[in-house]
Amino acid sequence: MFDYIVIGKGLIGTAAAKYLSEEICNVAIIGPDEPTGNLNNAVVFSSHYDSGRVQRVIGWDAVWTRLNAQSVKQYPFLQKETNIRFHESTGRLYVTPDAEDPYLKQYPELAKEFNVTYDYFDSGELIHQHFPEYVFPSDVKATFESSPSGHINPRLLIKAQLTMFQNNGGAFFTDTVSNVTYHDSRFSISTIEGNEFEAKKVLLSTGAFTNFLGLCKKKLAFIPKSETIILAKVSRQEAQRLSKLPSLLYEITNDELDEIYLVKPVLYPDGNYYLKMGCNLAEDIFFKSLEEIQQWFRNGNSDAHLPIQKRELMKIIPSLSAERFSTKRCIIERTITKQPYIDMLDDRGLFVAAGGNGYGAMCSDELGRVAASLVMSGTIPGEYPAGVFRAVFEE
């Protein structure tokens, strides 16, 4: 029996559990580890099985910017307390061929509001002068944020959050939850492994799987979408050559793909260095069921997209010396509001914190803090507009 249980051991869930455990010791988090071996034995999956994610401060609006800014402020303390380095400040480059790009147009105002310094480049040639490895068409525009923007390692960020959580006396279990019910003034949580837990309040931080496995009775309005990334394996020497390369967001759009993101070569758990690039693809899958998501992660043909992604990567970094290329399958869950859902699902104490819209990793610490505040006090922090994280249900 716990006061609070967080279901979902991903980026937002571990952050929320950490903040909850700072106020009360009787907190648990339940969620499986990253699946290994035969993926047919895994039930749920996630996109945080990765070592490189873009970190920026200026987001698509003031809310996303505040989430980013507050998260990155916590990184030095979290790294110092856990001795786990998950953040690197090589900067972030935003490139667009659209001179009327809404993000670019509001950038100066947001940068001033949040005290972010940046450089502006009005041509591909100017970008190339500052970052010789990158090559873009002449007519693009760009902004560059230096430190603390750059990239994070989501696996290590989760490890750091769990370390703090355990240091605070929190308990975690590697079960997969199969049902949540309410009776006798408490929640009962059953797992596939056959274990039972009880809690006064429950926070669902289960991403694209929130609508499945008996977690909540009424489905939330999510749009789960497949995501394919390409990994370019490089030598240690090539990784060193590209070690100062800023993370990239490139708003290219054509018939095959759009919205490229890229992270310099970083060390992965297999001991190799990989440069990562992802994007939206015309053939992305919009999932309707648990089985479709499981099929994608277990057997999806992500390699079908490899030629397109490799071609675009080599356009951006034509000097790249890669030993081989491979793909990985991921998922993002978009929301109807284009903001995260951090809300109470019923007045008995069931809450949700999910819906990163593809941006949740870089602001997951603050999303966890906002969720913890809601669970403990019934309100989100006052610096955020009322109702901005309201959950929307399927009709």
Secondary structure by P-SEA (a helix, b strand, c coil): cccbbbccccaaaaaaaaaaaaccccbbbbbbcccccccccccccccccccbbbbbcccccaaaaaaaaaaaaaaaaaaaacccccccccbbbbbbcccccccccaaaaaaaaacccccccccaaaaaaacccccccccccccccccccbbbcaaaaaaaaaaaaaaabbbbbccccccccccccbbbbbcccbbbbbccbbbbccccccccccccccccccbbbbbbbbbbbbcaaaaaaaccccbbbbbcccccccbbbbbccccccccbbbbbbbbbbccccccccaaaaaaaacccccccaaaaaaaaaaaacccccccccccccbbbbbccccccccccccccbbbbbbbcccccccaaaaaaaaaaaaaaccccccccccccccccccc
